[in-house]
Amino acid sequence: MIALGSDHGGYALKQEVMKHLTERGIEYKDYGCYSEASCDYPEYGKAVAEAVASKECELGILICGTGIGISIAANKVKGVRAALCSDCFSAQATREHNDANILAMGARVVGPGLALKIVDTFLDTPFSNDERHIRRISMIE
């Protein structure tokens, strides 16, 4: 199960992501927001991060205007490794090397076409399980 969250700036792109996940047959839970009315991104970043940290959801996807604020908010939750990605290479590398468990994107930075490719790359790339990456993640924790 994928945890999804956005603020008002990421709401429209989150709708595209939800449609894409449905088409791929991937289950998700939407933690808000639920409209384009102005709201506060830390609330939704924290909700998704807590769902991932508690293992209620396997991975998360967060979207705000830039992706920066919502990723900072998510990374305050112990056990979360939220990575802001604007390209497929970063999405692949953060899964392989950092075992990132939340993808953050900026709706004002990436368009829907690229965003969906980033989502696919993030979801389809496994952690490498290389000893050096495990060691580095342990150092972060």
N, C-alpha and C positions, 0 to 999 in steps of 0.2 A: 504494500500500500504506500502510495506517495502522498505526503502532506503538501498542500498548496497554500500559499498565502501571498497577499499583495496589499498595497495601499491603493488609494484612488488613482495614482499615477501609473500603476501596473495592472489595474483592473481589466482593461480591454485585452492586454496581452495574456493575462491569466485565462481569460475566456477562450482564447485561441489554443493555449496549452491544454486546457481541459478537453476541448474538442479533439485535439490531437491524441491525447492519452486514451480517450474513449475509442477512437478509431483504431488504436493499437491494442485495445483490450486490456489496458493497464488501469487497475483500480486506484482511486485517489480520494482524499478527503479534503474539502475546502474549508480552511480555517478563517476565511474572510480576507479582505472586506467584501461586501456584497453589492456595492454600487460605486459610482464615480464621485460620490459625495466626499468632500474633504475629510480625511481621517489621519490617524497617527500610525506611521509604519512600525514603531517599536512593539506595539500591541500584537501585530500579526507576525512579525519576526520571532517574537518570544513564543507565541502559540505553536508555530510550526517547529521551532527548535525544541520545545518541550516534548512534542509528539515524537520527534526523532530520537531525542535523548532517552526517552522512556521506552523506546522500541515499539510504541504503538504504531508507528510508521517506519518503514525501512529507510526511506530517503525523503528529502524535501526539496521543494522548489519555491523560491521567494522572488517577488518582482516588485520593484518600486521605480521611481523615475530614473534614477541612476544605478540602482542596485547597491549603492554604497551604504546608505543608512540602514537598510533592512538587513544587510549582511553583518554589519557591526552589531546590531541588536541581537541577531541570532547567535553570534559568536560569544556572547556573554553567558550562554547556557553551557554548563559543564558537559563535555562529551560531544559537543557539536564542532564540526569543522565545515563552516560555510565558506564557499569559494565564489567570488564574483568573477563571472566569465562572460566575455564578449566575443569569443571565437571558439571554434571546435577544438583546436589544439590545446587550449587551456583547460577546456572541459575534460578532454581525454587525460591530460597530464595530471590534473588534480585528483581524478579517480585512481589512476595507476600509482601515483607517488604519495599522495596525501590521504587516500581513502576518504576524500571529502564526502560528507553525508548530506549536505545541502548545497544546491546550486542557486546562486543569486544572479539575477540579470536586471539590467536597466531598460525599461520600455522606451525611454527616450534616447537610448544608445543603440539598441539592436532592433531591427524590424522583425515582423512575425516570421518571415521565411528563414532568416538566419537563426532566430530564437528557437524554432522547432528543431533545426539541425543540431543546435547546441544541446537541447534537451535530450534528443536521441543519443548523441555522443555520450553525454553524462550518464544516462540510464543504462546504456549498452556496454560501457567500459568497466571491467572488473578491476579491483585492487590487485596489484602485482604480487603481493605477499613477499616481496623481496626483503631480506633481512635488514638492509640499510634503511628501507622506508619504514619498516616496523619500528626500528630503533628511533628514527627521527620523530615519528608520531608519538612514541612513548615520551620523548623529550618534551614535546609540546604539551602533552597531558600533564 
